[in-house]
Amino acid sequence: MWTNKKRTCKGDCCTPEGKEAGIECACFDGKAECDEDCGCDPTKCKNRQMSLRQSLKLGDDVEERISWGIDICTALNLICVLPMSLGNTCKSDFIEDKLIFAIQ
């Protein structure tokens, strides 16, 4: 993954101590990873997961659970394709009360 976005932080915000102190990070707030131009220590920075190829591991960082339902994107797509003459409340009620139970 690559981006043209450039942010530079001072380096005092990317550590757990900086986050606990409430220090705002220009990189994190700009939805960008810290890079070599930032003032942070690469060994302590918590905003370099993609460039360091750190990912979440099932069982250690992520727990698998059985669930049912639809995500918000699917719900909004369904609302868009339902007749415009129906109000949003009526559409939501249809999805939550009728459709979900019909496909479960």
Secondary structure by P-SEA (a helix, b strand, c coil): ccccbbbbcccccccaaaaaaccccccccccccccccccccccccccccccccccccccccbbbbbbbbbcaaaaaaaaaaccccccaaaaaaaaacccccccc
